[in-house]
């Protein structure tokens, strides 16, 4: 009889731990949902940058963490740097943009 009580308790404990791990986050980590949202935003920003004629050929990397986008890489003018920041900020879901692009 005691064995039958331990199995449901064990399953509930494992399930609870798994759910807690997927939903918890802090300043330095993202929950699973936040990670998926960030990945989607990254894809949208990259697509928007590639679609922009003056930025299409630039070497721009995009990283997203908790809806904050970071742009890095090299562009050929201050105008391209500013435009990349504007394009990223215009993507739905982006809360902030850190423009670390280098002009060469």
C-alpha positions in Angstrom: 0.0 0.0 0.0 2.8 2.4 0.8 4.4 2.0 -2.7 1.2 3.2 -4.4 1.3 6.4 -2.4 4.9 7.2 -3.3 4.5 7.0 -7.1 1.8 9.7 -7.5 3.7 11.9 -5.0 6.9 11.5 -7.0 5.2 12.2 -10.3 3.6 15.4 -8.8 6.9 16.5 -7.5 8.7 16.1 -10.8 5.9 17.8 -12.7 5.9 20.7 -10.3 9.6 21.2 -10.5 9.5 21.1 -14.3 6.7 23.7 -14.5 8.5 25.9 -12.0 11.7 25.7 -14.1 9.9 26.7 -17.2 8.1 29.7 -15.7 10.8 31.2 -13.4 13.2 33.9 -14.5 15.3 36.6 -13.0 17.5 39.5 -14.3 20.0 37.2 -16.0 17.8 34.4 -17.3 14.6 34.0 -19.3 11.8 31.6 -18.8 10.9 29.3 -21.7 8.1 31.6 -22.8 10.4 34.7 -22.7 13.1 32.8 -24.6 10.6 31.9 -27.4 9.3 35.5 -27.5 12.9 36.8 -27.7 13.7 34.4 -30.5 10.6 35.5 -32.4 11.5 39.2 -32.0 15.1 38.5 -33.1 13.7 36.9 -36.3 11.3 39.8 -37.0 14.1 42.4 -36.5 16.5 40.5 -38.7 13.8 40.3 -41.4 13.0 44.0 -41.1 16.7 44.9 -41.4 17.2 42.7 -44.5 14.1 44.2 -46.1 15.5 47.8 -45.6 17.3 48.7 -48.9 20.2 50.6 -47.3 20.9 48.0 -44.6 20.5 44.8 -46.7 24.2 44.3 -47.3 25.4 45.4 -43.9 26.9 43.0 -41.3 24.4 43.5 -38.5 23.9 40.9 -35.7 20.7 41.0 -33.6 20.3 39.6 -30.1 17.2 39.8 -27.9 16.8 39.4 -24.2 13.5 40.0 -22.5 12.2 42.1 -25.4 15.3 44.3 -25.4 17.2 44.2 -28.7 20.9 44.6 -29.1 22.4 45.5 -32.5 26.1 44.8 -33.1 28.4 44.6 -36.1 29.8 47.1 -38.7 28.0 49.6 -40.9 29.4 52.1 -43.3 27.8 55.4 -42.0 26.2 57.1 -39.1 22.9 57.2 -41.1 22.9 53.4 -41.5 23.5 53.0 -37.8 20.7 55.3 -36.9 18.4 53.7 -39.5 19.1 50.2 -38.1 18.1 51.4 -34.7 14.9 52.9 -36.0 14.0 49.8 -37.9 14.6 47.6 -34.8 12.6 49.9 -32.6 9.7 49.8 -35.0 9.2 46.0 -34.7 6.2 45.1 -32.6 7.2 43.7 -29.2 10.6 45.5 -29.0 10.7 47.4 -25.7 14.2 48.9 -26.2 17.1 49.0 -28.6 20.8 49.0 -27.7 22.6 50.1 -30.8 26.2 48.9 -30.5 26.9 49.2 -34.3 30.4 50.4 -35.2 30.8 52.8 -38.1 33.8 52.1 -40.4 
